[in-house]
Amino acid sequence: MSSARFVPSKILLFLAVAAAFIGFSACNVHKKIAEKPLEEMTGTSEVQKPDVYLKHRLAYKTFMGKGALHLVTADKDQNLNLVINMNRDKDIMGSVRAMGLLEVARAYATPDSLFALNRLSRTAYELGFEQGTALLQAQIPFAALQSLFTGSPLMPETAPVTGVNVKDSVISITQQKDSFVQVLNYSLSTQVLESLSLRALNKPFSCIINFSNYRKIGIGQPFAYDRTIDIDDNGKKISIGLSFEQAMIDVPVNTSFRVPGSYKVIRKI
């Protein structure tokens, strides 16, 4: 494990750009409900129609998560602590701490803008959303990166289904929208999403996400507390391990963001 100094450029942008294609309804839960293990989730091993699986998306108005993040790039291997606060379809605030103590980075994103603070260099970034995601090497829309935290598919439920395949205990559903193809792998017995892959048809970009350690949150919705994310953008690779220690929905969240007057502001990269 490398002990290299924390370099915030990509992790800041990763935090700031977390939002998604999700267009599902929200539920009204205002308190944390006792988490239940996946074993208590009963399903059926019979194959259902694709829309039965596709409708399983986390329904929420706000989301708060705390956990550990492991980031690996070509030259960095970093372990960090992460706090994410989100208002569905509106904004995301992410905070990163080193060794669980010192905040080294904070980021804020809306559908059309991205702001980030590098506490170490006292530098602030004010970028357009597309510019920020291009630098991140993950050029997917604002609506597709909130799903990385909520654990839902990156494409909307309404994206056309172009293929269905059943093998052993898994059903694979392929969707295509615009210039992207998404393959979703669901457990037949629990109907939870075990993994997904997203690839671009017009450029060398792919993303693979694996979901595990499902427990129930809110009023009984399955939530993957652990996931791995592997991004390959034209040969430039990022691997992310995300393990939530706490996750709650529909509780008050703080997404406030302020750039200190003493920080150097960068508006173009």
N, C-alpha and C positions, 0 to 999 in steps of 0.2 A: 504494500500500500504506500503510495507516494505521500510525502509530507510537504509537497509543493505549496507555495503561498497561494491563497485563494485569489483567483482572477474572476471578477464578477461579470464580464461582458455577456456571456451566453446564458449563465444561470439567471441573471437579472431579466433578460429578455424572455427566457422560458417562463419565469414567474408571471411576468407582465402580460404575456399573450395567452393566458389560459382561459379560453372560452369556447362555445360550441354550437353546432348545428341543431341543438336539441330544441324541439318545439312541443314538449309534452306539458301536461297540466301540472299545477303545483298543488300540494296538499297543505293543510293548515295545522301543522304540529308546532307547538310553541314550547315544548320541553323535551329533554332528552329521555328516550325510552330505553329501558334495559336492553342491551345488546343480546342477541341470541345466535348461537352457532349455526352454521350451514346445515348440520345434521337434522335440525328441526324443520327445515324447509322441505315440504313434501311436494313432489311433482309427479309426473307420469313418464314412463319410458316409451310410451306410444308417440309416434311422430305426429306433430301438429302442423297446421298450415304456417307458412313463414310469418304471417302477421302476428301470430300468437307469441312468437319469440321476440319479434321486433318491437312490440309494445312494452317490453320490460325495460324501462328506462327510469332512472331515479327522478322522481317528481319532487320539486322543491321550489321555494321562493328565494331562500338564502341558504348558503352553505358555509360552514366553518370547519376547517381541518388543521390538525397539528400532527407532525410526524418527522421522520428522518428521510433525507434525500441523499442518494449516492449518485454522483455525476462523473462520468468517464468520457473524456474526449481523447484525441490523438496524443495530447501531451499533458493531460491533467487527470487526476484521480482524487476526488474530493468528497468528504462526508460532511453534511450540513444538517441543520435543523430548520424546519419549514413551518410557517403559519400561512394559511390561505383563507381569505374572507371573500365571499362572492355574493353579488346580487344577480340573479338569473337574468341573462340577456342585457345586463346594464354595465357592470364593472367587476374588476378583480383587483384585490390588493394582496401582494405577497411579501413576506418578510423572511429573510434568511439570517440565521445566527450561526456563528462558528463556535464549536465546542459547547453549544447550548447556552452561551452567555452573551457575547457581544454581537449586536446586529451589524452585519457587514453590508447588507444590501436590502433595499426596499423597492418595490415596483408597483405600478398601477396601470391598468389598461381599460380602455373603453373600446367599442367597436371600430373607432376610427383614430385612436391615438394611443401612445405608449409613453409612460414616464418611468424613469428609474433613478435610484440614488446609489452611488458607490460611496459608502461611508469611509472607506479607507483612503481614497484619493480626493474625497470631498468634491465629487463630480456628479452632475445631474444630466440625465438624458431626456430630451423632449422630442419624440419621433412620431411620425405617422405609423399606423399599424402595419401597413405592408412593408415599409422600410425596416421596421423592427423585426418582423418575422423573416425577412430575407437575410438579415444578419444572423439570426438565430439558426438558420438552416432548417426551418420548419415552416414553409410557406403554405399554411392552411388558414382558412378564415377565422375571424374572432370567435364566431359561433363554434369552430372545431377544437379549440384547446381547453375549454372548460370541461369538456368530456374526459380529458386526461385525469381530472380530479374527481369527477362524479362517477367515472367508470361506465359511461354510456357510449354507444356507437358514435363515431365521428360524423356520419351522415344522418340526415333526418329519416324518420320512420317511413316517410313517403317516397324516398328515393327508389327508383324502379328496381325490382328484383330480376336479375338476369340468369340466376342459376341456383339450384338447391341440390345438395348431395348429403346422403346419410351413410356414415360408416361407423360401425361398432356403436358406441354410446354418444356420438356427437353428430349434430346436424350442422352443415355449413351452408350459409346463405350468402350469395354474392349480389351486391348492389352496384350500380353504376350511375354516377351523376356528374354531368359536365365532363371533365377530363380525368376523373378519379374512379378507381375501382376499389371497393371495400369487400372483404371476405370476413364474415362473422362466424365464429365457432361456438355453438351453444351446447351445453349438457342436456341430453334428452331427459334425464331423471329430475334435475332441479330447474331446468330452463334458464340457468344463469349463463352469462357470457364468459367463456373461458379464455378466448383470445380473439384478436382481430388483426387484419393486415390492411394497409391502405397503400396503394401505389398510383403514381401519376402515369397517364398514357402519353403525355406529350413532353415529358422530361424525366431524367433519372432521379426520381424521388420515391422513397418507400418508408413506411413506418409499421413496426410490429409491436403490439401491446399484449402482454399476458396478464391475466387477472387471477388472483387467488386469495385465500383466507377470507371467504365471504362470511359476514355476520349481518344481522338485521339492525337497521337504524330507523328512527322515526316510528311510524306506525306498523313496521314490519317489512320494510323494503330491504332486499339484499344489497349489500355494499361490499365491494372488494377492498379490504384494508391494505392489501399488498398488490403492486403491479410493477412490471418492468416495461420500459419503453425504449425501443431501438430505432433510431432515425438514421437513414442513409440518404444524403443529398449529394448526388453526383460524386460519390466516393468519400465524402466527408461524413464521418460517423459520430453520433452522440448516443451514449447508453445511459439510461436513467433508471435507478431503482427507487421506488417510492413506497414507504411503509407508514401508514397512518397509525398513530397512537390514539387519536381521538377524532371523531367525525360526527357532526350534528347538522341537522337541517331545520330551517324555519325558526331560527333563533336570531336575536339582534346581532348584527355584525358591523364592525367598524372598517370602512374602506377609505377613510380620510387620507389625504396625501398632500404634503407641503414640501416645496423645495426651499431649503434654508437660503437666506440671502447671501451667505458667504460662499456658496458652492459655485463652481464654474459650470455653466450650462452649455451643453452640446446639442445642437438641433439638426445636425446633418453628419452622417457617418459614411 
